[in-house]
């Protein structure tokens, strides 16, 4: 499926997968950042990944999952998506580098 539905209040809202920028752990909630705005979900990162098998998403840190198709640039320690600087921890760096295509 090209989209996920997220529950906001009593409605389910369609979010195209391509619009997802990144996800951030926020206590017992999850902040989903998209092109259209931010949403707070009552689940953790692992639950989101298990429920939504989205090949474009990859974990870069214990608190972050990014959309590989939305990466603007990166260095050894961070990924940049729009104006957001997202950390890459050493335990996830190798997998990130294996999934990114560099010339």
Beta strands, then each sheet from edge to edge (+ up, - down):
strand 1: 3-8
strand 2: 11-16
strand 3: 20-26
strand 4: 29-34
strand 5: 37-41
strand 6: 57-61
strand 7: 64-67
strand 8: 73-74
strand 9: 78-81
strand 10: 84-87
sheet 1: 1+ 2-
sheet 2: 5+ 4- 3+ 7- 6+
sheet 3: 8+ 9- 10+
end
